[in-house]
Amino acid sequence: MLIFPIQHLLDEQACYDWLVQTLHPDGLCCPNGHPLPEGQKPHDRHRAPVMDYRCHTCGAVYNLFTDTVFKGIRWPCRIVILMLKGFVEGTPSKHLAQELKVDRIQLMQWRHRVQALLQERLSPLGSAGSGDRGR
């Protein structure tokens, strides 16, 4: 199977903007719900364009991935988007990991987190989760 280096073809800032719009449709805010003030300077810039911000109200430090299924992810935004695309398309983890040049075990852990969230949110049975399948 041919491996395409597509992660080099995406603009990191555009990917960040898409993730902000998708994960925070009402705008980025701190974990306690305080909105990010217009023009606030980042607290830390070590992973641009993913910036860490400190809330002026409560002092919490947060970023794009805080309080989402991606809390703790350290991959660039373009890799996160391509990972999601691969999950949706059903690309096998081994192939996707090779294509994105990431660790297969970590990729599988992220796949399981995303699948669990989708199952919880989209299951017609809600979050019963008692193991009573079909009863």
Secondary structure, 3 states (H helix, E strand, C coil): CCCCCHHHCCCHHHHHHHHHHHHCCCCCECCCCCECCCCCCCCEEEECCEEEEECCCCCCEECCCCCCCCCCCCCCHHHHHHHHHHHHHCCCHHHHHHHHCCCHHHHHHHHHHHHHHHHHHHCCCCCCCCCCCCC
